[in-house]
C-alpha cells in the first residue's frame, strides 16, 4: 500500500519528536540532579572534613595520629564498597534507586551522633572516640557506593558534552544555597563555646534525608533485568585488576589519582594550623567552611566550562597544577599573617574535591556505559593505598611541625600534574569496550570527526 503524504510526514517527524522528548527528559534529569546536589552540598558543608569534623575530634581527643585516622577511614570506606558492589549496581535495572537509598543511609550516622551528643555530651571518654570513628567509617562506606551510583546515573542519563554543564550548575546553585544556610545556622552554632556540634550533626542528617527524596524526580528507563550474582570480593578485585591491565589510559588515570589523593592527608591539619594563629575566634570555623565551598563552586564552574570546551583532560591538568600550591599557601599565611587571613588557604582547598569529580568524569569517558561502575570503582580503589600513610603524617605534624609534611605533599601533587601531561583526551578517541563474563576487552579507534593523527 503506498504511503500517503500524512504518513510520510508522521514518519519524518517521529525521530524529531523522539529527540525533543529525550531532550526534555534530559533537562528534567539535569535539574533533578542539581536539586539533589544542592541539598547534598548543604549537608556536606556542615560536616566538612577539613574543618568541622577534625575540629569536633579535637574537642574529644587531641592526639595527632587519631586525627590522622580521618583520611584513611574516609578513603578506604569510599574505595572498598564501590568495588564490592559495582556489579550489583551495574546489574540493577534502575540505578536511581541506589542513589536514593544510599543518600538516605548517609543520614543515619550523623543523626545518631547528634542524638548521642544531646544525651551524653562530648565528654564521654575513649569509647565515644571509637564510636565516632566507627560511625565516620560507616558513613564513607555508604558514601562510596553513593558516589558510584551518582556517576553511573550521570553516565546513563546525561550526555558527555552536558556533564560539565551539570557540574557547573550544581556548583553555581548548590554552593550559594549551602553557604547561605551555613551563614545563618553554622555561625551561631560555632560561636558558642563549646560549639553546638549536636545541632550541626542533626542538621546534616536531615539534609541528607531531603536529598534522598529528590532522586524520585529522575526520569530513567529501566535497563534489562540481569541475574544478581553473589558478592565475591576476589572476583571484583580481579575485574578491577583486569581493567587496569587492559586499559593503559585507565592505568595513567589511577596512578594520577593515587598521587593526587595524598593532598587529602593534610586535610585534618589545616584547621589546627589555623586555630594556632593569633586572633583566632570560634566563628572563623564558619568562615573557613564558607570560603572552601564558595571556591568549590567557582572551581566547578571554571573546570566544567573548560571541560565542555576543551575536554576533561584540560580541566584535570589545570586543577592538578593549581592544587600543588595549597600546602605552601597555608604555610605562608601561617608565617606572615594572622588567623583573619587564613580563610584564603581554605578557599584554595575548594579545588581538591572538584578535581576528584573531574577524575571520575574522565573515567566515564574512557569506556562504554556498561563498564562505568567498574571504571569508577577502580579509580576510587586506587586512591586507597596512599591513605595508609595518614596516621604517620599526623604524628609527624605533631612531632616535627607542619613545614616538612606540607612541602612533601606539594611535591607529590607536582608529580600528579606531570603525569596529566601525558594523558590522552578521551573525546579524540573512540574507546570500544566489551564485557564477556569477567573479562574486559578494550580497543580504540580515532573518531570519525577527529584528525587522522588524533
Phi and psi in degrees as a GROMACS rama.xvg file:
@    title "Ramachandran Plot"
@    xaxis  label "Phi"
@    yaxis  label "Psi"
@TYPE xy
-68.7928  144.659  UNK-2
-74.97  135.016  UNK-3
-79.7843  167.918  UNK-4
-63.4269  -36.0496  UNK-5
-65.2012  -40.7949  UNK-6
-64.3671  -42.5157  UNK-7
-63.221  -37.6367  UNK-8
-65.043  -41.2733  UNK-9
-63.8903  -41.7733  UNK-10
-65.7915  -39.7296  UNK-11
-73.3813  -28.8997  UNK-12
-80.803  -21.9126  UNK-13
-59.2653  -48.3842  UNK-14
-60.7434  -38.0828  UNK-15
-65.63  -41.5498  UNK-16
-65.406  -40.2409  UNK-17
-65.3666  -40.5937  UNK-18
-64.0424  -39.7359  UNK-19
-65.2046  -40.335  UNK-20
-64.0868  -40.1488  UNK-21
-64.5771  -38.7256  UNK-22
-63.964  -41.075  UNK-23
-64.725  -42.4593  UNK-24
-64.3498  -40.3517  UNK-25
-66.5614  -39.6289  UNK-26
-61.906  -41.2634  UNK-27
-62.9873  -41.5912  UNK-28
-66.5087  -37.7515  UNK-29
-61.1606  -46.6206  UNK-30
-64.4944  -38.4895  UNK-31
-64.6091  -43.6669  UNK-32
-67.4019  -33.5393  UNK-33
-64.5597  -43.236  UNK-34
-62.3411  -43.2453  UNK-35
-58.7743  -46.1012  UNK-36
-68.3823  -30.6359  UNK-37
-62.1086  -48.6007  UNK-38
-70.6908  -37.0053  UNK-39
-62.5388  -44.563  UNK-40
-68.0608  -33.2765  UNK-41
-63.3383  -41.988  UNK-42
-64.4133  -41.9864  UNK-43
-66.2669  -36.2788  UNK-44
-65.8146  -25.7073  UNK-45
-84.3207  -1.18382  UNK-46
-136.322  34.8585  UNK-47
-55.2353  128.401  UNK-48
-66.0539  -25.7354  UNK-49
-88.7772  -9.90669  UNK-50
-130.673  -71.361  UNK-51
-65.3919  -52.7678  UNK-52
-62.9479  -49.8189  UNK-53
-65.5109  -31.6315  UNK-54
-64.9637  -40.5045  UNK-55
-64.9741  -43.0352  UNK-56
-61.5528  -34.5591  UNK-57
-66.4241  -20.5923  UNK-58
-80.3997  -18.4624  UNK-59
-109.728  -15.3647  UNK-60
-163.67  145.827  UNK-61
-120.792  33.4365  UNK-62
-89.8098  127.819  UNK-63
-60.2822  -43.4384  UNK-64
-71.7573  -26.4382  UNK-65
-67.5229  -43.1464  UNK-66
-60.5738  -35.457  UNK-67
-69.7416  -9.74347  UNK-68
-77.1601  -15.7192  UNK-69
-62.5655  -50.5267  UNK-70
-60.5618  -40.8067  UNK-71
-62.3691  -43.7397  UNK-72
-63.0299  -38.959  UNK-73
-61.3376  -55.4421  UNK-74
-75.5574  -40.3338  UNK-75
-66.785  -37.3756  UNK-76
-61.9324  -44.7936  UNK-77
-70.6909  -22.1466  UNK-78
-89.5265  -40.857  UNK-79
-77.6685  -45.1619  UNK-80
-64.1677  -38.6489  UNK-81
-61.8632  -36.9513  UNK-82
-66.6946  -43.5395  UNK-83
-68.932  -34.3971  UNK-84
-109.091  4.70758  UNK-85
-63.1587  -33.9933  UNK-86
-68.3297  -40.4044  UNK-87
-62.1401  -42.7903  UNK-88
-63.4122  -42.12  UNK-89
-65.1429  -34.91  UNK-90
-86.7426  -8.80693  UNK-91
-67.3494  139.028  UNK-92
-73.0548  -36.4189  UNK-93
-120.005  107.489  UNK-94
-70.0396  -25.1186  UNK-95
-64.0634  -27.5223  UNK-96
-62.3684  -40.1639  UNK-97
-63.7918  -41.6685  UNK-98
-64.3332  -42.5947  UNK-99
-65.6337  -48.8725  UNK-100
-67.1437  -41.1752  UNK-101
-69.0633  -33.0879  UNK-102
-64.9743  -40.3774  UNK-103
-59.4933  -46.0163  UNK-104
-65.8437  -28.4012  UNK-105
-65.0707  -18.0714  UNK-106
-75.4544  -27.6232  UNK-107
-61.8195  -49.7901  UNK-108
-58.6182  -38.8265  UNK-109
-77.3942  -34.4566  UNK-110
-64.0968  -38.8816  UNK-111
-66.2715  -46.4908  UNK-112
-62.3085  -43.703  UNK-113
-61.6967  -43.0462  UNK-114
-63.4449  -40.8358  UNK-115
-66.9968  -36.4915  UNK-116
-65.5887  -36.2754  UNK-117
-65.8626  -35.6676  UNK-118
-81.9239  -49.2142  UNK-119
-101.336  -18.5585  UNK-120
79.0066  -174.272  UNK-121
-94.219  -5.06038  UNK-122
-105.338  68.7689  UNK-123
-111.065  6.59238  UNK-124
89.5419  -173.977  UNK-125
-64.5565  -30.2912  UNK-126
-62.2752  -33.3257  UNK-127
-71.5992  -33.8456  UNK-128
-61.0794  -44.954  UNK-129
-64.1856  -42.7835  UNK-130
-63.3101  -42.5927  UNK-131
-60.9119  -46.6942  UNK-132
-63.3126  -35.6233  UNK-133
-66.945  -43.9247  UNK-134
-64.6506  -37.4726  UNK-135
-63.4773  -42.5591  UNK-136
-65.5727  -42.3854  UNK-137
-62.0368  -40.7793  UNK-138
-57.8297  -45.5512  UNK-139
-78.0742  -21.6264  UNK-140
-63.3543  -43.1338  UNK-141
-68.8552  -39.8594  UNK-142
-61.2029  -35.7888  UNK-143
-59.8546  -48.4096  UNK-144
-73.9339  -28.1575  UNK-145
-61.9495  -45.1121  UNK-146
-67.9896  -35.9712  UNK-147
-63.3282  -41.0493  UNK-148
-65.4163  -41.4673  UNK-149
-62.7148  -44.2924  UNK-150
-69.5024  -33.5172  UNK-151
-66.8633  -40.1302  UNK-152
-60.3486  -43.6365  UNK-153
-57.8975  -46.6185  UNK-154
-62.7515  -31.2763  UNK-155
-84.5909  -41.0493  UNK-156
-103.804  -19.305  UNK-157
-119.752  130.497  UNK-158
-66.4665  150.362  UNK-159
-55.0976  -38.669  UNK-160
-75.1203  -4.55669  UNK-161
-111.697  -3.06709  UNK-162
-70.3735  -33.7486  UNK-163
-63.7342  -38.2616  UNK-164
-64.5106  -39.8081  UNK-165
-60.3771  -45.6925  UNK-166
-61.9867  -40.4494  UNK-167
-66.5868  -43.7995  UNK-168
-64.0803  -42.9498  UNK-169
-60.3296  -38.2729  UNK-170
-72.4448  -43.2802  UNK-171
-71.0036  -29.9874  UNK-172
-95.5394  -47.9313  UNK-173
-67.1697  -44.7706  UNK-174
-66.7536  -45.6277  UNK-175
-59.9608  -39.4501  UNK-176
-64.2724  -43.7817  UNK-177
-62.8407  -40.5011  UNK-178
-66.6641  -43.7742  UNK-179
-61.8141  -41.8406  UNK-180
-63.7803  -41.5792  UNK-181
-64.3494  -39.0087  UNK-182
-63.3407  -37.0109  UNK-183
-77.8223  -42.9297  UNK-184
-102.515  -43.417  UNK-185
-70.425  -30.7269  UNK-186
-60.8064  -53.7393  UNK-187
-66.9419  -31.89  UNK-188
-69.0997  -32.6781  UNK-189
-86.9302  -24.1049  UNK-190
-67.9601  -30.3955  UNK-191
-66.0491  142.489  UNK-192
-117.433  116.298  UNK-193
-74.1291  163.188  UNK-194
-62.688  149.863  UNK-195
-81.3289  71.6507  UNK-196
-67.33  -25.9338  UNK-197
-61.5774  -46.21  UNK-198
-65.4415  -38.9188  UNK-199
-60.9029  -46.5844  UNK-200
-70.3935  -38.0628  UNK-201
-64.5999  -40.4092  UNK-202
-66.1193  -38.8567  UNK-203
-57.4176  -48.9325  UNK-204
-60.4901  -39.5854  UNK-205
-63.7922  -39.3453  UNK-206
-67.4792  -36.9381  UNK-207
-64.2872  -38.4078  UNK-208
-60.6062  -46.3726  UNK-209
-63.2446  -39.7975  UNK-210
-62.1946  -35.467  UNK-211
-63.9538  -35.5921  UNK-212
-68.0564  -32.1111  UNK-213
-65.1358  -25.829  UNK-214
-63.1372  -21.5426  UNK-215
-61.4776  -17.2906  UNK-216
-82.7625  -3.48977  UNK-217
-71.0428  140.3  UNK-218
-98.9896  105.963  UNK-219
-131.173  126.601  UNK-220
-79.2838  131.687  UNK-221
-63.1881  140.113  UNK-222
-78.8816  161.514  UNK-223
-57.3326  137.689  UNK-224
-68.166  129.494  UNK-225
-123.414  151.439  UNK-226
-65.2872  131.895  UNK-227
-80.8124  124.852  UNK-228
-92.3896  151.685  UNK-229
-63.3262  149.773  UNK-230
-68.8661  119.661  UNK-231
-123.435  102.772  UNK-232
-60.7362  -42.3101  UNK-233
-65.0156  -38.4067  UNK-234
-67.7734  -38.8157  UNK-235
-66.1868  -41.2514  UNK-236
-67.2859  -32.9162  UNK-237
-66.3102  -39.1123  UNK-238
-65.5193  -41.7889  UNK-239
-62.949  -41.9609  UNK-240
-64.6075  -38.5774  UNK-241
-68.0724  -37.5422  UNK-242
-60.3509  -41.1732  UNK-243
-65.1456  -38.9269  UNK-244
-68.7663  -37.6396  UNK-245
-81.0876  -30.9479  UNK-246
-116.739  104.186  UNK-247
-65.3698  -27.7312  UNK-248
-69.9623  -37.2581  UNK-249
-66.5195  -37.4681  UNK-250
-60.9655  -44.3866  UNK-251
-62.8837  -42.2957  UNK-252
-62.633  -42.3331  UNK-253
-67.7538  -36.6254  UNK-254
-66.3064  -42.9262  UNK-255
-60.1814  -43.2694  UNK-256
-63.0713  -39.0104  UNK-257
-65.3149  -36.0999  UNK-258
-73.8526  -44.9457  UNK-259
-67.3922  -33.352  UNK-260
-64.2649  -16.0206  UNK-261
-61.449  -22.9683  UNK-262
-61.2418  -26.1355  UNK-263
-73.5224  -17.3969  UNK-264
-61.5368  -26.0421  UNK-265
-91.7934  -8.51375  UNK-266
-55.015  -45.5329  UNK-267
-68.1  -13.7004  UNK-268
-98.9612  -14.8271  UNK-269
-61.9303  -46.7805  UNK-270
-66.7463  -33.2715  UNK-271
-68.2981  -39.4859  UNK-272
-62.1893  -42.77  UNK-273
-66.7322  -38.5765  UNK-274
-69.8148  -15.4492  UNK-275
-86.8632  -5.2999  UNK-276
-82.0722  151.57  UNK-277
-60.3498  140.741  UNK-278
87.7739  6.19433  UNK-279
-66.6775  138.257  UNK-280
-132.141  152.776  UNK-281
-58.389  -34.3563  UNK-282
-65.9335  -14.6268  UNK-283
-67.1429  -21.7668  UNK-284
-57.4662  -44.0791  UNK-285
-64.6053  -41.2875  UNK-286
-61.7221  -41.6504  UNK-287
-66.2762  -40.2883  UNK-288
-62.7301  -45.1172  UNK-289
-63.2021  -44.4195  UNK-290
-60.6772  -42.5343  UNK-291
-65.698  -40.7182  UNK-292
-77.275  -34.7661  UNK-293
-64.7517  -40.3246  UNK-294
-67.6367  -35.375  UNK-295
-60.9977  -38.5875  UNK-296
-63.9251  -43.9879  UNK-297
-63.8001  -44.0037  UNK-298
-68.0987  -33.1612  UNK-299
-63.8202  -45.3273  UNK-300
-62.6952  -47.5043  UNK-301
-62.9404  -49.523  UNK-302
-70.9279  -32.7808  UNK-303
-64.4749  -44.5912  UNK-304
-64.7334  -40.945  UNK-305
-64.0636  -39.9028  UNK-306
-66.3622  -40.8104  UNK-307
-65.8444  -36.5444  UNK-308
-86.7239  -40.932  UNK-309
-120.443  0.428873  UNK-310
103.396  156.455  UNK-311
-65.452  -32.6575  UNK-312
-59.9431  -42.5673  UNK-313
-61.8508  -42.6344  UNK-314
-65.3737  -40.0718  UNK-315
-65.9632  -40.5321  UNK-316
-61.1109  -46.0077  UNK-317
-64.5649  -43.5087  UNK-318
-66.5921  -42.3187  UNK-319
-67.1708  -34.2941  UNK-320
-63.4136  -44.9768  UNK-321
-68.8519  -33.4375  UNK-322
-65.4238  -26.8857  UNK-323
-70.6212  -10.8961  UNK-324
-91.2343  -4.46291  UNK-325
-64.2502  -50.0459  UNK-326
-63.4804  -45.257  UNK-327
-60.784  -34.3398  UNK-328
-63.6104  -42.4498  UNK-329
-62.9271  -41.7246  UNK-330
-64.9407  -39.7414  UNK-331
-63.6464  -45.5182  UNK-332
-65.6663  -36.8888  UNK-333
-67.0482  -30.9277  UNK-334
-85.1902  -32.7782  UNK-335
-122.671  5.14362  UNK-336
-142.155  167.621  UNK-337
-97.0594  -173.862  UNK-338
-64.4123  -22.1372  UNK-339
-65.7412  -20.8876  UNK-340
-101.098  -1.83948  UNK-341
-72.3411  -11.0178  UNK-342
-61.9484  -24.9595  UNK-343
-62.1525  -34.7025  UNK-344
-64.5952  -42.8773  UNK-345
-71.8013  -30.39  UNK-346
-61.2017  -39.1802  UNK-347
-70.1045  -30.7196  UNK-348
-67.2384  -16.7337  UNK-349
-60.4639  -20.9163  UNK-350
-78.9037  -15.8199  UNK-351
-66.1558  -52.9627  UNK-352
-63.2064  -30.7337  UNK-353
-63.7624  -38.1732  UNK-354
-64.8805  -40.5083  UNK-355
-59.2091  -44.2969  UNK-356
-64.5928  -37.2858  UNK-357
-66.8367  -35.0575  UNK-358
-60.4261  -41.8921  UNK-359
-70.9364  -35.3519  UNK-360
-62.3901  -39.4161  UNK-361
-62.1901  -41.7766  UNK-362
-62.5162  -38.1591  UNK-363
-61.7803  -32.8225  UNK-364
-82.0958  -8.30364  UNK-365
-83.7032  -11.2029  UNK-366
-151.911  173.768  UNK-367
-77.937  168.22  UNK-368
-61.4684  -33.1293  UNK-369
-62.8969  -25.4924  UNK-370
-97.2543  0.0141656  UNK-371
-55.8709  -48.1449  UNK-372
-59.5645  -37.2869  UNK-373
-67.3093  -46.4442  UNK-374
-66.8095  -44.4223  UNK-375
-62.3159  -46.5884  UNK-376
-66.7867  -31.6162  UNK-377
-68.4378  -41.8946  UNK-378
-62.1641  -44.8397  UNK-379
-65.2139  -38.2875  UNK-380
-62.5149  -38.7882  UNK-381
-70.3804  -11.9926  UNK-382
-80.4799  -13.5878  UNK-383
-73.5869  -45.4624  UNK-384
-55.4348  -43.8189  UNK-385
-63.1858  -21.7228  UNK-386
-70.9015  -18.1039  UNK-387
-63.9101  -15.9399  UNK-388
-79.8052  -6.91989  UNK-389
-60.1544  -45.2517  UNK-390
-60.4143  -33.3617  UNK-391
-67.8355  -39.6457  UNK-392
-64.0262  -41.3858  UNK-393
-62.7863  -41.2244  UNK-394
-67.8792  -37.4247  UNK-395
-64.174  -42.6619  UNK-396
-60.6101  -40.4594  UNK-397
-66.2281  -34.9622  UNK-398
-92.999  -44.8316  UNK-399
-113.689  -0.864114  UNK-400
97.4437  -169.495  UNK-401
-96.8766  -24.2027  UNK-402
-63.5508  -54.8913  UNK-403
-64.1378  -48.6776  UNK-404
-60.574  -41.9906  UNK-405
-66.7195  -43.3968  UNK-406
-67.6632  -36.3643  UNK-407
-62.7096  -43.3123  UNK-408
-65.1707  -35.5545  UNK-409
-62.328  -38.2974  UNK-410
-65.8987  -38.362  UNK-411
-64.0128  -42.6186  UNK-412
-66.1017  -32.2922  UNK-413
-59.7391  -39.5522  UNK-414
-62.1633  -37.5  UNK-415
-63.6243  -40.6627  UNK-416
-64.209  -42.0689  UNK-417
-60.1087  -37.0615  UNK-418
-67.2533  -33.7652  UNK-419
-64.5738  -20.691  UNK-420
-71.7502  -18.7581  UNK-421
-107.993  12.2006  UNK-422
-88.9307  152.627  UNK-423
-86.3751  161.563  UNK-424
-93.4951  113.748  UNK-425
-58.4463  -29.1196  UNK-426
-74.3418  -10.304  UNK-427
-91.4237  -5.98255  UNK-428
-136.029  138.774  UNK-429
-90.8515  123.307  UNK-430
-100.318  117.933  UNK-431
-102.584  109.444  UNK-432
-120.832  145.602  UNK-433
-141.399  154.246  UNK-434
-119.525  126.059  UNK-435
-125.178  103.204  UNK-436
64.0604  -117.821  UNK-437
-100.734  12.5004  UNK-438
-102.989  140.663  UNK-439
-117.869  126.971  UNK-440
-116.544  127.828  UNK-441
-124.986  129.939  UNK-442
-136.811  167.363  UNK-443
-142.333  143.747  UNK-444
-137.602  149.051  UNK-445
-62.5025  145.085  UNK-446
-65.7527  154.216  UNK-447
-64.0779  -31.7597  UNK-448
-94.8987  12.4379  UNK-449
-95.7527  156.334  UNK-450
-59.2259  154.096  UNK-451
-58.1118  -30.947  UNK-452
-99.3966  17.866  UNK-453
